[in-house]
Amino acid sequence: CQTLGAESGANCRAGVIRRGRDGTATVELRGANGAVRHVLFIKGQPAASDSAQPMTSSRQGDRVTVRFGSDERYDVPDALLTGG
């Protein structure tokens, strides 16, 4: 992950509440700088967050990268969403 004031590529802590095995889940991401972000995924795609900044995303293989502006980036593996 990358958060303001933390090194790029630093590890983030993550928690998840899954709603089935189709990739629908709420993920809590804690950046190295202490920032906390919640992202709702529907069928493996980010759909909403608690950020005031616009959310963008891209997929590469079995990982979704979620960005908020230029200061926050989180790489979320599908396994976290599906439990696989």
RARANOR-V491886 format. One record per residue. N is the residue number from 1. PHI is phi as a letter, one per 20 degrees, with the letter a starting at -180 (NA if undefined). OMEGA is omega in degrees with one decimal (999 if undefined). Layout:
# RARANOR-V491886
n=N phi=PHI omega=OMEGA
n=N phi=PHI omega=OMEGA
This chain:
# RARANOR-V491886
n=1 phi=NA omega=176.4
n=2 phi=c omega=175.9
n=3 phi=c omega=-177.9
n=4 phi=g omega=177.6
n=5 phi=n omega=179.1
n=6 phi=d omega=178.2
n=7 phi=f omega=174.5
n=8 phi=f omega=179.0
n=9 phi=n omega=177.5
n=10 phi=f omega=177.8
n=11 phi=f omega=174.5
n=12 phi=d omega=170.4
n=13 phi=e omega=-178.6
n=14 phi=b omega=172.3
n=15 phi=c omega=-176.4
n=16 phi=b omega=168.4
n=17 phi=d omega=-177.4
n=18 phi=e omega=177.1
n=19 phi=c omega=-176.8
n=20 phi=n omega=-177.0
n=21 phi=d omega=-177.4
n=22 phi=e omega=-179.8
n=23 phi=n omega=175.4
n=24 phi=e omega=-173.0
n=25 phi=a omega=169.1
n=26 phi=d omega=-177.8
n=27 phi=d omega=173.2
n=28 phi=d omega=-178.2
n=29 phi=d omega=178.9
n=30 phi=d omega=-179.1
n=31 phi=f omega=-179.7
n=32 phi=f omega=-179.9
n=33 phi=e omega=179.1
n=34 phi=n omega=179.4
n=35 phi=f omega=178.2
n=36 phi=c omega=-179.9
n=37 phi=c omega=175.6
n=38 phi=d omega=-179.9
n=39 phi=c omega=174.9
n=40 phi=e omega=176.0
n=41 phi=d omega=174.3
n=42 phi=c omega=-177.2
n=43 phi=l omega=174.6
n=44 phi=n omega=-178.9
n=45 phi=d omega=178.0
n=46 phi=f omega=-175.7
n=47 phi=d omega=-177.4
n=48 phi=b omega=177.8
n=49 phi=b omega=176.7
n=50 phi=e omega=179.3
n=51 phi=e omega=173.8
n=52 phi=f omega=179.0
n=53 phi=e omega=176.7
n=54 phi=f omega=179.5
n=55 phi=d omega=172.0
n=56 phi=c omega=179.9
n=57 phi=b omega=174.4
n=58 phi=b omega=-178.9
n=59 phi=d omega=172.1
n=60 phi=c omega=-178.5
n=61 phi=m omega=-177.7
n=62 phi=d omega=-177.7
n=63 phi=c omega=174.7
n=64 phi=d omega=174.5
n=65 phi=d omega=-179.3
n=66 phi=d omega=-178.6
n=67 phi=c omega=173.0
n=68 phi=c omega=-175.8
n=69 phi=m omega=-179.2
n=70 phi=d omega=-174.4
n=71 phi=e omega=-177.2
n=72 phi=c omega=175.7
n=73 phi=b omega=178.8
n=74 phi=c omega=175.4
n=75 phi=d omega=-174.9
n=76 phi=d omega=178.6
n=77 phi=f omega=178.3
n=78 phi=g omega=-178.4
n=79 phi=g omega=177.7
n=80 phi=f omega=-177.6
n=81 phi=f omega=-172.7
n=82 phi=d omega=-177.2
n=83 phi=n omega=-176.9
n=84 phi=e omega=999
